[in-house]
């Protein structure tokens, strides 16, 4: 295989093999690096004045090409045909100019330039105890790895162009569209489910901002009290990282791959701890290279977390937010309750939840349906559906019609806002249109029953 870029630096680590492996053995075993890294060996940067990274949202252009040169000097290797592509200079992705067979290593990022939650714990651990205790006491102990990565980003941000990561940091987006970056003017234009998800992301960001004030000794006060910087660093940590056995990792260059419902690449680690993006299928020249960032069947969680709308998503949550008690009782979650974009089909679980809700008026009937549902007695379950179908159909029609009216009201509200002061409004309108289009197809099917 031909490569562009320099050879990998040598380093020594102790590794622990993970319990899972990539779908292609050619990428090597997936591992978690636990031990101290001898040297990061990042190329030094020379400047007489430490320039800070400007994070003003009005800056849309990103210097990704300087980042590529920096990455090459750090030992990042890319396969011949690797290409960063963008239509507007703001949103970037990866494509290939050459045919790539399955199992091809597309990008190799050496271990010593990875930003990881475990190395951040080594670097800042004694300074983070009070902040991490507060997160744990608030039931957010599972977010501590992300918090450590967040602190690492802040520490490198403070160094400006004296940071060895400056070219990577300077290549990142300034404006994010995820829930953490939204304002309350955004939330009031969103349907309840995506608004709920987005508000959760915003609250996570606020929790990190509060915890940052408890960090002692490793960050300047001007950093931990700067809400804009803290929000930006949180968005970077969330949107550029991926999970490795509960830890968090950012691999510069590998973080440029976009999400796809249909994916061409996956991520793995070799025995030395180097991050490898490898193809999982044969990819023809001129094709995008995409990975999975989450459940592809529903665009709302991806929108709330990452700030993009996946228009290729085949479905959307049916928006039965008022049926959460019934959903939990049947052992389901929102990912099961789908309306399908192209056909207007309704997942069987939606009918089950709606019927279970209706039968709540008669405890004996509800219990009978529940027993049939949980025992897998399909004949009895279907007999309930047949007997009470007119009621379930009427309830679903009412829900769909009400949601369509609500979407019109929300989109009207969004359209009344000036995009120059509310730059996330166009994407919110696209999301609402996606949901409306899906619900209209569902409505046609229901009206024909």
N, C-alpha and C positions, 0 to 999 in steps of 0.2 A: 504493500500500500504506500502511496506517495503522500507526503505530509508537507504542509507549509508551516513555518514557525521554527523555533529553536528547540534543541533537545531539552528534556526534563532535567531539572536540578536534582542532585542526589540528596537524600535525607534519610533519617532513620526514625521509625515509629514502631510502637507496639500496637497490634490490632486485635480486635475481637470480631470473629465472624458473625454476621447477622443470621437470623433464622430464616431469612428469605433470600431468593436469588433472582437475577434478571431472567426474562423469558428467553433470552439468547445467551448461551454459555460463552459466546465469544467476547462478551464484555467483562467476564470475570465475576468473582463472587462480590456480593454487596456486603460491605463491612462498615463498622463504626470505629473511627479512630479514637482511642481513649487516652493515649499517653501523650506526653509532652513532645512537641515538634522541636528538632534541634535548631533549625533556622528557617525563617521565612524567605530569606535571600531575595527580597523584592528589590528591584533596581532603585537606587537613590535618586531623589529629585533635588535639583539645585535651584534656589531662588533667593534673591536678596530681600524680597518682601513676601511674607506669607499671605497669599491671596486666599480669601475665603470662597466657598462654593455658594454662588448666588442661587437661592431657592425660590425666588419670586415666581409665582404661578404664571405670570405673563411671558416668561421665557419658555418658548415652545421648541426651539431648535436644540438638538442634542449632539454633542461631539462624540459620536460613537466610533469614529474612525481613528481618533487619537487613542481611544480606549483599546482598539484592536492592535495598534502598534505596541502599546504598553503591554497588552496581554501576551503578544508574541515574544517580547523581551523577557517576560516572566516565565516563559516555557510553555504557554498554552499552545496546543497543536490543533489545527483544523484540517480536515480532509480536503484534498483538491476538489474544487467545486463548491465549497462552503461559501455562502454569500449572505450578508446582512441586507435586508430589503426594507424599503419604506416608501409609501406614497406621498407622505407629507412632511417627512423629517422629524415627526413627533413619535409616531408609533412604528416600531421596528419589529421585524421577525426574521426568521432564518429560512433560506431556500437553498436548493442545490442546482448548480449549473451542469452537473454530470449525473449519469445514472449511478445509483448507489444500491448495491445488493443488500439484502437483509443481513444483519450482523456487522455492518460497517461501523467502526468507531468514527463518529462525525467530529466530536470535540473531545479533547483530553485536557482537563484542568488539573495541574499539579497540586498535590495535597497542601503544599506550603502557602499557597495563596488563597485557599478556601477561607471564608469567614464562617466560623462554626460556633454554636452555643457552648460546646465543651471547651474550646480554646478560649472563648471569652470568659468562661468561669475560672479558668486558670489565671487569666490576665487580671481580672477585676474582682475575683471572688470575695476577698475581705471587705471590699468597699460596698458590696451589694447586699449584705446580709439583712440590714434593716428594711430595705426596699422589698426584697424578696419575701421577708416575713410578712410584710403587709399584704402582698399579693396572695400568699398562702392563706392568711387569715380571712381574706375575702373570697376564698374558694377558687382562686385563680392559680393554684400551684402548677396546673398543666400549662400555663402560659409563661412560666419562668424561663424555659429555653429560648422562647421568642424574645423575652425581655432582655436576656443577656446579649442576644444578637443586636437588639435595638441600642443597647449601651455601647457596643463595639462601633456601630455606625456613628453614634454621636461623638465618640472619642476621636475617630478618624476625621469627622467633619470639623472638629475644633482645630485640627492641625492644618487645615486648608491645603495649599499645594505643597506643604511639607509632609503630608501623609503619603506613604507609598501607594495608597489606594486612590489618590486624587483623580487620575484619569478615569477610573471606573466610576467614582462618585459623580464626576462632572459629566458623565455620559447618561446619567439617570434622568427620568422624567422629573419635572418640577411640579407639574399639575397631575394629581391623581383624581380619579372619578369614583373611587370606592366609597363605602359607607363612612369610613373614618374621615374622609375629606369633605363629605357633604355638609351642608348647612341645614338648618330647620326649614328654610325655604324650599330645599330639595325634598325633604321628607314629606312635606304636605302635598307634594305632587305625585307621590308614589302610592300604589295599591298597598293594602295592609301587610301582606307577606314580605315583599321586598323592603318596605319601610321598616318592618320589625327587624329583619336581618341587618339592614344598614344601620339602624340605631344601635344594635348590639356591637357592630364594629366600631362605631363612634365611641361607645362606652368603654370598650377595651382600650382604645387610644387614650381616653381620658384617664383611665386607671393607670396606664403607663406614665402619663404626664405627672400624676400625683406621686407615683412611686419614685419617679426620677428625682424629685425634690429631697428624697431621703438618701440618695446616693452620697457617700461621703469620701472626698479625697481624690477622685479620679476624673471629675468633670467640673468645668467652671460654672459658677453660679449663673453667669450670663447665658449659658446653654440650657441648664435645667429649668430656667424661668422663662425661656423663649418658647411660647406656645407653637409658633409656626415651625420652628426647627424640630420640636418634639413630634409634632404631627407628621412632618415630612419624614423623619427617621422611622416612625412607626409604619408609615405606608411603604417605605422602602423595605423594611424587615418583613412585612407581611407579603408583599407582592413579588419579591425577588427570591424568597427562600422556598425550600422544600423540606419535607419531613423525612428524617432517617431514624427510625426506631424511637420516636418521641423527641429526638433532638432536631435542631434546625441548622440548615446549611445554605449558604449562598456561594455559588460557583460563578465568578465573573466569566462572561461570554456564554456559559451554559444557561444563564438567566435570561438570555435573549429569545429563547424558544417560546412561541405562542401556544395557546391552548387550541386543541382541535377535538371535535366530536369523533372524527376519524383521525387516528394518530399515526405518525410515521417513526417516532423515536421514543425511547425511554431512557431513564437515568440509572446508572449503576456505579459501583466503585470497585477498583481492582484491589489486589492484595496489598498494594503499597498505599492505599487510601486516596489514589487519584480519582477524580470524578470523570466519568465517561458517559457521553451521550451517544447512543448507538441506535442504528436503524432496526426496527422490528419487522419490516417488510421491504420488499424491493421497491425502490423509489426512482421514478424516471426523472431525467433532467428537466429542470424548469418547475419542479414541484416544491410546495412549501414543506418545511419540516416542523411538525407540531408534536407536542406532548400533551398528556392529560394533566390538568390542574384541579380536577374535581369531577363530580357527577355530571356527565354530558347530557343527561336527559332533561335537565331543568336549568335555565340560564340565570335564575334569580340569585342563588347562592354565589355563583361566580361573579355576578355583577356586584353584589354587596362586598365581597372580599377583595376582588381584583380590579373592579371598575371598568369592565368591558361587557358588551352584550354579544353573546354567542348566538348569532342568527341561524347557525346550522343546527342548533339544539332541536331535537325532534319533538319536545313536549314542554309543558309548563305545569307547575303545581295548580291544582284545580281551585285554589283559594278558599277552601273550607276552613278558614281560620276559627270559626265558631264551633268546630267539631273536634277540638283537640282532646277532650275527655274521651270521646268515642274512638278517636284514632289511637290513643294510647291503650285503651281497653282491648282493642283488637290486635295489639302488638305491631302496629304500623307506624310509619312516620311520613313526613311530607313527600319524601322521594317516591313513595308508592302510589300517591294519589295524583294521577296525571291526566291532562287533556293533551291529545296529540295534534301537533301543528298542521300537518299536511292533510290528515284524514278527518279530524274532528272526533276520533275515537276516544272512548272513555275507559280508563283502566277499571278492571273488575273491582278493585279495592275501593274506588269511589262509590260504586253502587252498594258495596257492603257497608261502608261507613254511613251512608245516607239512610239505608234501611235500618241499621242498628239504632240510629238516632230516632227514627220514626217509631220504632217498636218500644222506645223508652216510655211511651204512654201506658204500656201494659207490661209490668215486670215479668210476668210469666212468659209472654211471647218473646220478650227480649232475651230471657235466659235460655229459652229453647233454641233461638237462632244462634246465640253465643256458643252453646254446647255443640251445635252442628258445625259451626265455623271452626272452633278450636280443635275438634276431633277429626276434621277432614271429611265429615259426612256430607259430600257434595249433593247427594239426592235431596236430603232434608233441607240443606241450605237453599238449593235452587227452588224448592217448593215454596219456601218463604218468599223468595224474590218474585215468583210467578203470582202468588196470591196478593202481594202488596205492591206490585209493579206500578199501578196507576198513582199511588201515593208517592212512591219514590220518584217517578217521572215528573210529577207535578212539583215536588220539592227541588229537583235538579233544575227544572226550567226556571223556577223562581230565582234560584241562586244565580244562574247564568245571566238572566235578564237584569238582575240587580247589579251584578258585577259589571256588565256592559255599560249601564247607566253611570256607575261610579267611575269607570275608566274615562268616559267622555268628560265628566266633571273635572277629574284630575288633570287630564290633558289640556282642557280649556284653561285651567288655573296655571299650568306650566307655560302655555303659549302666551299668557299675559305678562310673563317675566322677560326682562331684557337679557339676552344671552351674554352681553358684554359684562354684566354684573353677576349673572348666574350662569357660568359657562358649562355647567353640567346639565342644563335643561335640555339641549338637543338629544343627549343620550337617554335621558329620562323619557322623553317623548318617543324615542325609538323603542324603548323597553315596553312602554304602555301600548304602542301600536302592535308589537309582537304578541302581547297577551290578548289584545282585542281581536286580532286576526284569528288567533287560535279559538277564542271563545265564540266567535261568529260561526266558525265551522262546526263547533260542538252544538251551537244553537240550531243550525240547520238540521243536524242529525236528530236532535231531540224533537224538533217540531214535526219531523217526518214520522215519528214513532206513533 
